[in-house]
Amino acid sequence: MAATQLNDPHIVGIYDVGEDHGLQYMVMQYVKGTDLKAYIKKHYPIPLPQVIDIMEQVLSAVATAHAHGIIHRDLKPQNILIDENKNVKITDFGIAVAVSQDSSVHYLSPEQARGSIATKQSDIYSLGIILFELLTGKVPFEGETAVSIALKHFREEIPSVREQNKEIPQALE
C-alpha cells in the first residue's frame, strides 16, 4: 500500500491493490520496453552521457522512495525498465527482498548478505553496483554459488572501473 503513494515519473505506477479468492494482486502501469539488464547486454558499451542520464533517472526514483520512508531492498537491472525513448522506471518496490537469489545476490549490500535488515544505504550500495555494470558491462563479482558471491561483497573491495576502461573519467569512478 505504501508503494501506491509513490508519485515519480521514474517509478512504475501502482493503480490498485486487492485480493481475490485469497490471492493478492497489484494493478501496475505497463511500460513498453525492456529491463536494464537486457538493455546493457544489447547496447554495451553505453555512451557515458547516457549512463549518467540513466543513473539520474534511477536516483530520482530512489530519492522519492527514500523521502517516503520506502526502501526498495531489491534494486537490480532486472527491476529497472527502459522504454524506446530511454525513459527509465523502477518497478517491484518492496515486493520481495530477494525473489531470485541467483540474480539479486550480485547487487546485494554487505549487510543484507550477512542477514541484517536493509536500510537506505543498502539501496545506495545496490545503485553503485548497477552503475558499475552500466560502465563495465558486467557485475563486479562472480562466483560458483550465490553464497560465494555474497561473501565477496563484504570481504573484497569493489574492483576499479577505470582499470577495466581507462576512458571512464575519475569523477565518475
C-alpha positions in Angstrom: 0.0 0.0 0.0 2.9 2.4 0.8 4.2 2.0 -2.8 0.9 3.2 -4.2 1.6 6.6 -2.7 4.9 7.0 -4.7 4.4 9.5 -7.4 7.5 9.9 -9.5 7.9 9.8 -13.3 10.6 7.2 -12.8 8.6 4.7 -10.7 6.2 2.3 -12.3 2.7 3.5 -11.2 0.6 1.2 -9.0 -3.0 1.8 -9.7 -4.7 -0.7 -7.4 -4.0 -3.5 -4.9 -6.5 -6.0 -3.7 -7.4 -9.6 -3.0 -9.5 -12.1 -5.0 -10.3 -15.6 -3.8 -7.3 -15.4 -1.3 -4.8 -14.2 -3.9 -3.3 -10.7 -3.6 -2.8 -8.7 -6.7 -1.4 -5.3 -7.9 -2.5 -3.4 -11.0 0.6 -1.6 -12.3 1.4 0.7 -15.2 2.5 -1.0 -18.4 6.0 0.0 -19.7 6.7 -0.9 -23.3 10.4 -1.7 -23.4 12.9 -3.9 -21.8 14.7 -4.3 -18.5 18.0 -2.6 -17.9 19.9 -6.0 -17.7 18.8 -6.9 -21.3 19.4 -3.3 -22.4 23.0 -3.4 -21.1 23.6 -6.8 -22.8 22.3 -5.5 -26.1 23.8 -2.0 -26.1 27.1 -2.2 -24.2 29.2 -0.2 -24.3 26.7 2.5 -23.4 27.9 6.1 -24.0 28.9 7.8 -20.8 26.3 10.7 -21.1 23.6 8.0 -21.4 24.9 6.1 -18.4 24.7 9.3 -16.4 21.2 10.0 -17.7 20.0 6.5 -16.8 21.5 6.8 -13.3 20.0 10.3 -12.8 16.5 8.9 -13.5 17.1 5.9 -11.2 18.4 8.1 -8.4 15.4 10.4 -8.8 13.1 7.4 -8.2 15.1 6.1 -5.3 15.3 9.5 -3.7 11.5 9.8 -3.9 11.0 6.4 -2.3 13.5 7.2 0.5 11.8 10.5 1.2 8.6 8.5 1.8 10.4 6.0 4.0 10.4 3.2 1.5 13.5 1.1 0.9 13.4 -0.9 -2.3 15.6 -3.8 -1.0 16.0 -5.4 -4.4 17.5 -2.9 -6.7 19.0 -4.6 -9.8 18.8 -4.0 -13.5 16.1 -6.6 -13.8 13.8 -4.3 -11.8 14.6 -1.2 -13.9 12.6 -0.8 -17.1 13.7 1.3 -20.0 11.4 2.3 -22.9 12.1 3.1 -26.5 12.6 6.8 -25.6 15.2 5.8 -23.0 12.9 6.8 -20.1 13.6 4.7 -17.0 11.2 3.4 -14.5 11.9 1.3 -11.4 9.5 -1.5 -10.6 8.9 -4.0 -7.7 9.3 -1.6 -4.8 9.4 -3.6 -1.7 7.6 -6.5 -3.2 10.3 -9.1 -2.3 13.6 -8.9 -0.5 15.1 -11.3 -3.0 12.8 -13.2 -5.3 15.6 -14.8 -7.1 18.7 -15.2 -5.0 20.9 -16.0 -8.0 20.2 -12.7 -9.8 19.8 -10.5 -6.8 23.0 -11.6 -5.0 25.1 -9.6 -7.4 23.5 -6.4 -6.2 23.1 -7.3 -2.5 24.6 -5.0 0.0 27.1 -6.5 2.5 24.7 -6.1 5.5 21.9 -7.8 3.5 24.3 -10.6 2.7 25.0 -11.0 6.4 21.3 -11.3 7.0 20.8 -7.8 8.6 17.9 -5.5 7.9 18.1 -3.4 4.7 18.5 0.3 5.0 18.6 3.3 2.7 22.4 2.6 2.5 21.6 -0.9 1.2 19.8 0.6 -1.8 22.7 3.1 -2.3 25.1 0.2 -2.4 23.0 -1.6 -5.0 22.9 1.6 -7.1 26.7 1.6 -7.1 26.7 -2.0 -8.4 24.2 -1.0 -11.1 26.4 1.9 -12.1 29.4 -0.5 -12.2 27.5 -2.8 -14.6 26.4 0.2 -16.8 30.1 1.3 -17.1 31.7 -2.1 -17.5 29.0 -4.4 -18.9 29.4 -6.9 -16.0 28.9 -7.2 -12.3 32.0 -6.7 -10.0 31.9 -10.2 -8.5 31.2 -13.6 -10.0 31.2 -17.0 -8.3 30.1 -20.6 -8.4 27.2 -20.0 -5.9 25.1 -17.2 -4.6 26.8 -17.6 -1.2 30.3 -17.2 -2.7 29.3 -14.0 -4.5 27.6 -12.6 -1.3 30.8 -13.3 0.7 32.8 -11.3 -1.9 30.6 -8.3 -1.3 31.7 -7.9 2.3 35.2 -9.3 2.1 36.6 -7.7 -1.1 36.9 -4.2 -2.4 34.9 -3.3 -5.5 37.2 -3.5 -8.5 38.2 -0.3 -10.2 36.0 0.6 -13.2 38.9 2.6 -14.6 41.2 -0.4 -14.6 38.7 -2.0 -16.9 38.1 1.1 -19.0 40.6 4.0 -18.9 38.0 6.2 -20.8 35.9 6.5 -17.7 36.6 9.8 -16.0 38.0 9.7 -12.5 35.0 11.8 -11.2 32.6 9.1 -12.5 34.5 6.3 -10.9 
